[in-house]
Amino acid sequence: MGSILSKPKVPAPEPISEETKAAQKRQQEILEADEKRAELERMKELTALQERKRRARYGGRRMLLATRDTPEAGLGALGSMFIAGAEGGEKLKVTPKKTETLG
């Protein structure tokens, strides 16, 4: 009766050939190289973003530290001069007392 109720035996797996092992190793190396390349690209993008943010902070700080008639007024008047100059296509020279249009 024991042979009727017992489970069938599972055959042993076939041994992995050397060609298959070599192909798996090559595939693993390719995947690692792709991951490394993707990580380097991601780091370059993050570094570029950090540089852009740093430049914006530094430029904003320079504007805030610039000598102006009324530093308490903020950048409103000074910023509008740059915007007006950009729209009209004129170059503006900003001095502490006056603004002149250059050629």
Summary of the structure (lengths in Angstrom):
residues: 103
radius of gyration: 34.7
end to end distance: 109.2
largest distance: 110.1
contacts: 163
relative contact order: 0.05
helix: 66%
strand: 8%
